[in-house]
């Protein structure tokens, strides 16, 4: 078994994998780079855009995303912020959006999405912190 193969049997049926792929592609269109489902013991990449290489270390991504998801949900449980909903990671060449429910999650990588509202918020906070130094 290579590092890119799931640990055991597929965690989703083909029908559910197709539903997940269709839902994500419908939501973000051609900006969708990849869609990967994961749980505590397995993962399944359900979509990879045709112009991309299948060379990502998915097992490492899953390990980080799963650990971070559990840490985040545990850390903020019961806070006045409410329940954790999702995480957006901004990279030089795109974004990773992670959504988790119970013991499973999905991460979607994208490009070309507009995050001007997040960018504006981050710029405002960064400016403030820099002035305080």
Beta strands, then each sheet from edge to edge (+ up, - down):
strand 1: 32-39
strand 2: 43-48
strand 3: 86-91
strand 4: 94-101
strand 5: 104-110
sheet 1: 2+ 1- 5+ 4- 3+
end
